[in-house]
Amino acid sequence: MDIATPAPGTGAVAPRARLRSDAPQQSLDGRWRFRVSPSLRSAPAHWRTEDAEGWGEVEVPGHWNLQGYGSPAYSNVQMPFPLDPPYPPDANPIGDHRFEFVPSDGVLAHRRRLLRFDGIESAAEVWLNDTLLGTTRGSRLTHEFDVSAVLTAGVNRLAVRVAQFSDATYVENQDMWWLPGVFRSVTLLARPDGGIDDVFVRADYDPATGAGLLEAAVEVDGDRPARIVIPELGVDAAAGTALRLDGIEPWSAERPRLYDVEVRTAAETVRLRVGFRRVEVVDAQLLVNGAPIMFRGVNRHEHHPERGRVFDAEVVREELLLMKRHHINAIRTSHYPPHPDVLDLFDELGFWVILECDLEAHGFDRVGWRGVPSDEPAWREAYLDRMRRTVHRDKNHAAVILWSLGNESYRGANLEAMARWTKQFDPTRLVHYEGDPASRYVDVYSLMYAPHDRIRELGEERLQPAPVRATADELHRLSLPVIQCEFAHAMGTGPGGMQEYWDLFEQYPRLAGGFVWEWIEHGIVAPDDGTGRRRMLYGGDFGEAVHDGNFVMDGLVDADRRPRPGLIHYAAVIAPVVVTVAADRRRVTISNRYDTLSLGHVALSWERVVDGERVDAGILTLPSCPARSTVDVELPESARAPRPHAVADVVTVTAATAGDSPWATAGHEVGSGQDVVRRARPAAAPADATASDRGVGPLELDPATGRVTALGGLALDGPTVDVWRAPTDNDRDYGLEELDLPSMAERWHDAAIDRMVTRLVGIDADGGAVRVRTRTGTPIFDSAIDATATWSALEDGAVRLDIALEPHGGWTGEWARLGLDFELPGAPGDVDLVGYGPVPSYPDLRSGARFGWWRIPAGELTVGHVRPQESGSRIDVSEATIRLRDATLRIRSLTAPFALTVSPHSRRALAAAAHDWELPDEDRTFVALDLAQAGVGTASCGPGVLPRHRLFPRAAEISLTFERLPL
C-alpha cells in the first residue's frame, strides 16, 4: 500500500453525478470484520485472504476510533506529525476491513456493476476476491470501481485497508477531529446495458422574460438515445435538445421551486429535481435571477457527538429546519462536500450553498507556507482530481451557486488550474476561494474575520472611481462582490459584534453577507462514568501530544444541536423583517430584507404591556411591501394613549408567518421591534430606624469589614466591588487586529484585577443611615476603586443602598466589568426580572434580547459551556427577584438599570475548571449587579471588542433596594 504519493487515487472510474436510478443496487453497510495495526510495516501482508474469524467488528459506515479501536484526536492548524510531504509518520494506525456478501439477483442480472465508496478517511486500498480494484484519495469524495469482471454469483470477499494518515492528510487538515474509517456508505450498483452513466442538467432562468432554458448533457452506455421528460411542463424531448420553457417559476433559497425531471432510456430511468436559476455578478453585486442576494450564512461541518461524521438523515433534516427557523439562508460546506443526500435537502428546503472541495493545507501556515502543495507541480493532478470529483457529484443541484476550491491552502498554480477547469466545465456557477488576496481566478472577493473598518472600506471602495494606475488584477478585484466566508467565531460566550457587521452588509450594495464560524460544536461524548452525566470531550482529552484544546467547541448549537445564545442573537441580527416603532407610537416602519419575497406571507400584530400586564393588542394591516422595500404602518390611538406606569410601558410589534411552511408552523416570528418607556420606581419613605456599625433595620453588617452578613435573617455576603469576569473563550485569545498584544485574560491577570483585595476605610453611622467606605485594590500595583456605600432602612421593609465608585491610582488597562458581587446560601432557583431577556446578553451581543417581565428557570441562568466561563448576563435590568432554597430576595434599581448575572458557580471556580462536569457543587448563589460591562467580541478567531463596547476605568453610582420576601 503506497500512502506517500502526491498522485490521485487509482483504478476508479471517471467521476460522475449522483443519480437516483431505477437500476438495482445493494447496500453493503453493516457489521464488518476489522483489525487495526499500529503501522503499515507491522500490518500483516496476507490480510486479504487470512481467516478473519478472530478479528473484531466495526459498524460501516463508521470510524474505528469511535468504536473502541484507538482514540480520536483534534488539531486545528497544527499537524499531528512532522511536515514532511508526502510522507505520513511511521506511527500510523492501519485498519483492515473485511466483508463477505452475496450479490442480489437484481445486481447479478446486469453485466456491468460498480462498487461505490462515498467516504473513506484518509486513504484506502480496495480488493475484491483478491483482485486489486484500486486506491482512494479524497476522504469526503466518492470513488467508484468497476467490478463487472470480478464479482461472482456466490460469496464475495471485499477487503479494504485504510490508513489513518497518508499523503492526503497534508491537504485534509480541516480543523476537526481525525476520525479514520469507512465512514460513508458502501454500495453495489447494477449498470444496465444502454443505461444512463451521467447527466448534467443546466437549468437557466431569464429574469427578463420569465423563461427557463434547459439543456441536459446525457452520457448513455453504447451511445443509445435518451429522452428528457418533465410531466409538469409537458416536456418529452430528446436529450441534448436546448429547450426554452415559458412561465417558469425560478428556484431560490426563499422559494425553492423544484421540477421533477426524468431522463429515460429503454434500459434505465433516473430522476432529478431541477431548479431554474441564474447566478451572475453585475456591477460588483452577486445576483441570482437578476436580484442581489445576501448570504445569512453559517459554516457547516458534519458532526455527531457519538458517531462523528457518519450521516443520519433524520438528524440532518432537523438541523437544517432549525437553521431555517433562525433565518439562516446560506451554507458553506466547510471544508469538503457533505454526504450526497444533504444536497437534496439543500435543494428542497432552500439554501444558497458554497460547495467546498475536500482540500485544506492549513498546516503549512506554521512554516510560512513553505512547501505548500498548492504550488507544487507534483500535486497538480491530485488537486484537479479532488475538484473534478466535487463538481461532478453535485453538479445537478440548484442550491449550489458557488464552487469553492477549498480552504486555507495559501495560493499557487494548482489552485488556479482547479479554478480554470471548473469555469470551463461549469460556467453557470461562480468560483470561490478565500486564500488568494489577489482574487485573480475567482468570482467573489472573500475574506475571513476582517475587522469592521476593513469591511467598511471595501463597501466604500466600489463607490469611488478606480485608481488611475490600477493593474488588471486590481481592476478585477474591484469588480467582485465581497463576502466574509467566516466573519464571527461562535465560541463560548459570544460572538459579539455581529450587529455591527450586519449594519455594514446592509449599507453597501457590494457586500453580500457572510458566514458565521460555525454551526455546531464538535464535542465527543465520553464513556458513561456511572453518574448519568453527559460529558463532552474536546482536544487533549484523549491524551493527544498535539492538539488545540477546546477550539473545536465553537458552534451556534452545541454537539446535541441545542441552540446557544449566539444563535438567538444571530437570528435577530439577520431577521428578514426589520420592525421599527416610532418614539411617538404613531407608526411602525417595516423593512423587508428578503432578497426576492414580498411580505404577502407575513402577518403583523402589536401589543401594549404596562407594568407587566397586557392592556391592549391587535392586528395591523400590512400593505404591499416588495423585497428590499420599506413601508409605514399606522398604529392605533390605543398604542399611545397616556397610561400611568410604575416601571415600564412597552409597545411590541411582531412580524410572523401567516401560514405554515415546510420549516415552521404559522405564527413563526420573522422580525420584531419595541418602543420602551421606562421610569425608575420610587423608593418607599425612610423608616424610623437607628443605624450603627452593625447595620440598620433588617440589615446586618460586619463591623470589621463593612460587609453585609444578613438581610431580614437571610444570610447575605457583600457587596464586593469587582472589575473581573471569568474569562470567556474570546477573552482568552487575541483579535486579529491586535496580534502584538496578549489576550484580554492575560492582560487582566497581568494587571492583577483577577485577585483584588478590599480593605475597610471606615464605617460611620448617622441617624438612620450607615456609611461604609472601602478601597478595593490590585496586588502589586497602586490601582484601586474607592467605594462609598450608604445603607438606610425603608418603611416597606426593604433597605436602600446608595453607592458611588471612583477609580483611584494608576489604572491603565481595560476592565471586564464594574460590578457589585453578593453571595447567598444554597443554589439558585428561578429568577424573575424586569429588563432584557430571556436570552443572556452583553453590550455587543444583545440583538436577540427583548424588554419584558421574564422568569428565567434555574437551569437557564447561565450557559453550560463545555469549557466553563462567564455567561448568563441579562442587561438593562431594573428589578430582579431571586428565589433561593429558604428565602426570596428582591433587588430594585432606583436610578439606572444594571446587568444581572445569577450563577451557582463562583468566578474562580469557572476560571479554574476545564470542563463543565468538573465544576464543584458550591451550594451557593453568586449574584453580580454590573453598573458597566465590556462586550465579548469574537477574538477567539477574529476582531476583539469594538472600541465603543470596551470598558475603561470610570466612576459610577447607583441606588438600589434589597428586600427579603416571604416564600
C-alpha positions, 0 to 999 in steps of 0.5 A: 500500500503506497500512502506517500504519493502526491498522485490521485487515487487509482483504478476508479472510474471517471467521476460522475453525478449522483443519480437516483436510478431505477437500476438495482443496487445493494447496500453493503453497510453493516457489521464488518470484520476489522483489525487495526495495526499500529503501522503499515510495516507491522500490518500483516501482508496476507490480510486479504485472504487470512481467516478473519474469524478472530478479528473484531467488528466495526459498524460501516459506515463508521470510524474505528476510533469511535468504536473502541479501536484507538482514540480520536484526536483534534488539531486545528492548524497544527499537524499531528506529525512532522511536515514532511510531504508526502510522507505520513509518520511511521506511527500510523494506525492501519485498519483492515476491513473485511466483508463477505456478501452475496450479490442480489439477483437484481445486481447479478442480472446486469453485466456491468456493476460498480462498487461505490465508496462515498467516504473513506478517511484518509486513504484506502486500498480496495480488493475484491476476491483478491483482485486489486480494484484500486486506491482512494484519495479524497476522504469526503469524495466518492470513488467508484470501481468497476467490478463487472469482471470480478464479482461472482454469483456466490460469496464475495470477499471485499477487503479494504485497508485504510490508513489513518494518515497518508499523503492526503492528510497534508491537504485534509487538515480541516480543523476537526477531529481525525476520525479514520474509517469507512465512514460513508456508505458502501454500495453495489450498483447494477449498470444496465446495458444502454443505461444512463452513466451521467447527466448534467442538467443546466437549468437557466432562468431569464429574469427578463422574460420569465423563461427557463432554458434547459439543456441536459448533457446525457452520457448513455452506455453504447451511445443509445438515445435518451429522452428528457421528460418533465410531466409538469411542463409537458416536456418529452424531448430528446436529450441534448435538445436546448429547450426554452420553457415559458412561465417558469417559476425560478428556484431560490433559497426563499422559494425553492421551486423544484421540477421533477425531471426524468431522463429515460432510456429503454434500459434505465430511468433516473430522476432529478429535481431541477431548479431554474436559476441564474447566478451572475455578478453585475456591477460588483453585486452577486445576483441570482435571477437578476436580484442581489442576494445576501448570504445569512450564512453559517459554516457547516461541518458534519458532526455527531457527538457519538458517531462523528461524521457518519450521516443520519438523515433524520438528524440532518433534516432537523438541523437544517429546519432549525437553521431555517427557523433562525433565518439562516439562508446560506451554507458553506460546506466547510471544508469538503462536500457533505454526504450526497443526500444533504444536497437534496435537502439543500435543494428542497428546503432552500439554501444558497450553498458554497460547495467546498472541495475536500482540500485544506493545507492549513498546516503549512501556515506554521512554516510560512507556507513553505512547501505548500502543495498548492504550488507544487507541480507534483500535486497538480493532478491530485488537486484537479482530481479532488475538484473534478470529483466535487463538481461532478457529484453535485453538479445537478443541484440548484442550491449550489451557486458557488464552487469553492476550491477549498480552504486555507491552502495559501495560493499557487498554480494548482489552485488556479488550474482547479479554478480554470477547469471548473469555469470551463466545465461549469460556467453557470456557477461562480468560483470561490476561494478565500486564500488568494488576496489577489482574487485573480481566478475567482468570482467573489472577493472573500475574506475571513474575520476582517475587522469592521473598518476593513469591511467598511472600506471595501463597501466604500471602495466600489463607490469611488472611481478606480485608481488611475494606475490600477493593474488588471488584477486590481481592476478585477478585484474591484469588480467582485462582490465581497463576502466574509466566508467566516466573519464571527467565531461562535465560541463560548460566550459570544460572538459579539459584534455581529450587529455591527457587521450586519449594519455594514452588509446592509449599507453597501450594495457590494457586500453580500453577507457572510458566514458565521464560524460555525454551526455546531460544536464538535464535542465527543461524548465520553464513556458513561462514568456511572453518574448519568452525566453527559460529558463532552470531550474536546482536544487533549482529552484523549491524551493527544501530544498535539492538539488545540484544546477546546477550539473545536467547541465553537458552534451556534448549537452545541454537539446535541444541536441545542441552540446557544445564545449566539444563535438567538442573537444571530437570528435577530441580527439577520431577521428578514423583517426589520420592525421599527416603532416610532418614539411617538407610537404613531407608526411602525416602519417595516423593512423587508430584507428578503432578497426576492419575497414580498411580505404577502406571507407575513402577518403583523400584530402589536401589543401594549404591556404596562407594568407587566400586564397586557392592556391592549393588542391587535392586528395591523394591516400590512400593505404591499411591501416588495423585497428590499422595500420599506413601508409605514404602518399606522398604529392605533390611538390605543398604542399611545394613549397616556397610561400611568406606569410604575416601571415600564410601558412597552409597545411590541410589534411582531412580524410572523408567518401567516401560514405554515411552511415546510420549516415552521408552523404559522405564527413563526416570528420573522422580525420584531421591534419595541418602543420602551418607556421606562421610569425608575420606581420610587423608593418607599419613605425612610423608616424610623430606624437607628443605624450603627456599625452593625447595620440598620433595620433588617440589615446586618453588617460586619463591623470589621469589614463593612460587609453585609452578613444578613438581610431580614435573617437571610444570610447575605455576603457583600457587596464586593466591588469587582472589575473581573469576569471569568474569562470567556473563550474570546477573552482568552485569545487575541483579535486579529487586529491586535496580534502584538498584544496578549489576550484580554485574560492575560492582560487582566491577570497581568494587571492583577484585577483577577485577585483584588483585595478590599480593605475597610476605610471606615464605617460611620453611622448617622441617624438612620443611615450607615456609611461604609467606605472601602478601597478595593485594590490590585496586588502589586500595583497602586490601582484601586476603586474607592467605594462609598456605600450608604445603607438606610432602612425603608418603611416597606421593609426593604433597605436602600443602598446608595453607592458611588465608585471612583477609580483611584491610582494608576489604572491603565488597562481595560476592565471586564466589568464594574460590578457589585458581587453578593453571595447567598446560601444554597443554589439558585432557583428561578429568577424573575426580572424586569429588563432584557431577556430571556436570552443572556446578553452583553453590550455587543451581543444583545440583538436577540434580547427583548424588554419584558417581565421574564422568569428565567428557570434555574437551569437557564441562568447561565450557559453550560459551556463545555469549557466553563466561563462567564455567561448568563448576563441579562442587561438593562435590568431594573428589578430582579427577584431571586428565589433561593432554597429558604428565602426570596430576595428582591433587588430594585434599581432606583436610578439606572438599570444594571446587568444581572448575572445569577450563577451557582458557580463562583468566578474562580471556580469557572476560571479554574475548571476545564470542563463543565462536569468538573465544576464543584457543587458550591451550594451557593448563589453568586449574584453580580449587579454590573453598573458597566460591562465590556462586550465579548467580541469574537477574538477567539478567531477574529476582531476583539471588542469594538472600541465603543463596547470596551470598558475603561476605568470610570466612576459610577453610582447607583441606588438600589433596594434589597428586600427579603420576601416571604416564600 
